[in-house]
Amino acid sequence: MDERDRVDEILGGRRGNEEEGRSAGGSFYNLAWALSHRLAQRFWERRWRSRSHGETTRVLILMSETGGGHKASAWSIAEALEAQADHPLQISIVDMFVRHTNFPFNRLPKLYSFLSNKPRMWEAVYKTTKMTAGTMLGCQEALSLAWIDHFHRCVEEEDPDIIISVHPLVQDGVARVVRRIRSWKNGRDIVLVTIVTDLVDIHPFWFHTAVDRCFLPTGSARDMASQFGLADSQLSVCGLPVRRGFLDILGRKKEEVRASLGLEDVQTVLVLGGGDGVGDLATLARAVAGSMRAEKRRQMIVVCGSEWS
């Protein structure tokens, strides 16, 4: 079994749209990308030296610590791949922005932490970028232009066989790099996969038609991916990545698990604040508690992450 056969076996099918397409940002971005592509041919293509990895498949998982979920998903995926692979893997988990971009983008996790504690500001940023995605007013192509050389450097250093993205800001720039490398004389076919870690309200930045495979947590997420142009052959609904430690309770009775945690065997409400917290989580928890009907006994568990308020 050769390298590509092993990659295909892990993915269980492949191949998305590899066409460059026209820019949603109009003639300015078309010109900018044409210039970027020519510079990449002159600089990055000449530098590119694809190395033979023998029997080892190199997997690059791209994430950023903008909240705890992306990092947790990356570790869960790495753990699962190592447990199931029937040949050697070399897995790298890389914070794309902290490790490979310059100021201010390498401060992205700190910026996210600041915004997550300013709900109205975060809502404005999220909704604005969501509404303008894929239009002339969108910021995705501008960001990709700013990051494209950094993404080239990352892929050159890691020289992966498979790239797995668990962060929405990675898709566009990395997809462009992968397409370029596929087209180079000494290039090769790097598999690009997205694993979406948002459940229902999915930001458009997650979806890119050039990925080989897009794994989704819910049916509604699949519907959104289809609306953004991904083909059915690119999509798989498989839930969220879960660390092996969470599977230890499988087969145990609910009453037994609750007793081991010192909980009563009554209806239980779980409030999750995320890895970095979501602002005034205490107020949110009190509001949830106040909405519970008094005539029925319940208990509530609040998981705060790093939220201290």
N, C-alpha and C positions, 0 to 999 in steps of 0.2 A: 504494500500500500504506500503510495507516494505522499508527499507533503500536502498537496491539495485534496487528495482523497480523505486524509485524516481530518483536515479542516472541515470538509463537507460533512463528514460523519458527526463531528461535534455539533455542527449547526443544524443538521437535519434538513438541508435544502437551502437554496440561495438564489441570489441575483436580482438586483434592483435596477433601476434606471440609471445609466451611467452617462447620460447626455449632459453636457455643461449647461445648455439652455441659455436664454436671455435673462438679463438682470431685471428684477422687479423695480430696481431703482432708476431705470431709464438709461439714456446715452452716457451720462457721466460714469456710472458704475460699469457699463459695458466697456468703456475706454479704460477705466482703472483696472478692470480684471484682465483685459488684453495686455496691458503693460505689465501687470503682475505676472501673468503667464510667461511672457517673453523673458522677464528677468529670472524667473524660476528656471527656464531652460538654460539660460546662460550661466547661472550660479549653482542652483541646487542639483540640476541634472548632472552637471559635470562632477559634482562632489559625491553623487550617489554611488555606493558600492554595496550591492546586496550580498549578504554573507550567507554561506551555507550553515545550517544549524544541525545537520545530521538528522538523527531521529527525534530531536527535541522540537516541539512546537512552542514558539514564543508568543505569549498573550500579553497585550498591553491594555490595561483597564484604566480609562481616563475618568477622573472625577474631580471635584473640588469640595473642600470642607465648608460649603455654604449650607450650614445645618448638618446634623449628624446622619441624615438618611442616605446621602450619596456615598459617604465613606462606608457606612454599615453594609449597604448593598454591594459595594465593591468587594469587601471582605467575604461576604456571603457567597458571591459568585466564584471568587478564587477558591474558597473552601470546597464548593461543590464540584468545580472542574477538577481539582486535584483528587477528589474522592472517586470520580467516575472515569477519568481518563485511563486508557489502556496503554499509554505510551508516555514518555517523559514530557513534562511541561515546564516552561520557565515563565512565571507570571510576575509582571510588574504592575504595581498600583501607583499611579502618578497623579498628583494634584497639578493639573495642566497649567493653572494660572499662577500659583505660588512658585512653581519650579521653573516655568518656561516663559513667563511674560515679565515685562518691566512695570515700573510704577506708572499709573495707579492700579493696573489690573492685577498685579501680584498681591494687592491688599484686598482682593475680592471677598475672602472669608470674613475679614473684619468689617467691610462695608455691609455685608449681608447681616452680620450680627447687629450692627447699628440699626439697619432698616427693620429687622424683625421685631425690634422693640419700639418701633414707631409705626403702628399698624396703618394709619391713614397714609403716611408717606409710602409705605411698602405697597399698599393697595393701588395708589396712583401710578407707581412705577410698573407694577404688574399689569394693570389693566391697559395702560397706555401702550406698552410694548406688545401686548396681546392684540389689541385692536389694529395697530399699525403694521403688524408682521406681514411680510410679503407685499407691502406697498412701497411707494416712493418715500413715505414718511417713516418707514421702519428703520431700525438701527442694526439689524442683524448683519447686513452686508458690510456696513461701515466697520463693525467690530471684527468681522472676518478679515477684512483688508488690513486692519491694524494688527491682527494676530497671525496672519498666514505664515510669515517667516518663522515665528516662534513655533508654530505647529509643525512646519517642515523640520526644524531642528530637533524637536521631540521625536518625530518618527524616524529621522536619520539615526539618532542616538540609540533608540530602542530596537530598531529594525524588526518590527513584529510581523508575525504571520497573520494574526488576528488582532483587530482593535475593537474593544468593547467600550462604548460610552454609556456612562450612567449620569450624565449631566447635560441639560438642555443647551447650554451655550457652546458645546463642543461640536455639535453635528455639522454645521455648515462649513466651517473652516477645515476640519479634518476630512470631510467628504471631498473637498476640492483637492487637498493634498493627495489623497488616495487615488483619485482619478488621474492626477498628473503623473504619479509614479507608475500607474498601470500603462500610461501612454509612452513612457520613456523607453528608449532602445534597450537600456540595461535595467529597466524597472521590472516589477513583478506584481502579481495579483495579491494585494492585501485585502483580507476580508474585513468589512466594516459592519459592526452590529450595534444597535441601540437597545438598551434595556430601560424602559420608562419606569420611573419610580413614583410618579404621581398617580393617584387612583382615579379621579373622576374629572376634575377641572384641569385639563391638560393644556399647558402653554404650547402654542404652535412651534416654538423653537425646538421642541422635542422631535418633530417629524421632518424627515428629509428623504426625498424619493431616491437618493443615490445609495442608501444603505442596502446591504445584502439581506439583512434580517432585522426586524423590529419586534421585540418581545414586550408584551403589554400586560398590565395587571387585571384589567376588567374588559367586559364586552363593550361598555360605553367608550373606553379608551380606544378600542379597535375601531369603533364607528367614527371617532374623530380622526384617526389616522387615515381612514379611507377618504374622508372628506378633504384631507390635505394631499391627496394624490398617491398614497402608497397602495400598491396592488395587494390583492388577497394573498398572493404567493409570498409576499414579504412579511406578513403579519402572523404572529402567534400569541394567543392569550394563555398565560401560564401563571398568573398571580405575581406577587412580589417576591424578591429574593429573601430567603429566611436563613439565619444562621443555624448551624446544626444543634446548638444548645437549646433552641426553642422547640426542637422536635423530641426532646427527652420525655415530655409528658404524654406523647402519643400512646394510646392504649390504657392510660390511667383514668380512673373515674374522676369526674369533676369535683365531687365531694372530697375525695382524698387529696387532690391538689390544693383545694382551698384550705383544708385543715393544715396541710404542711406549711402554708403561708400565714397561718394564724387568722384566717378569714372565716366568717360565718357562711353557712350554706344558704344564702339568700340571693335574690336578683342583684347583680353587680354591674355598676357603671364604671367604665374605664375612661379617664380623661388623659390624653397624651399631649404634652406640650412640645414635643420635638426635641432633638438633641441640644438645641441652643435656647429652648424656651420660646414663648410667643408673646412677650410683653407681660402684662399684668395677669399672670396665670391664676393667681389667688382669687381675683375678682371673678374670672371666668368659672373657676371651680365652685365658688359660692353661688353663682347664678345657676349652674347646673344642679347643684344640691337643692336650691330653692324651688326648682321646677319639678322635683320629684313629688309624687302624690303621697301625702302624709299617711293615708290609710294602709299603705302597703310598705312592709319593711324592706329596705334596700341598703346597700353599702356602696361607697364610691372609692375608687383608687385613683390617685393623681400621680402620674409619672412626669417629673419636672425636667428631666435632662439636666442642663446646667443653669436652669432658671432659679434665681435666688430670691426673687421678690415675693 
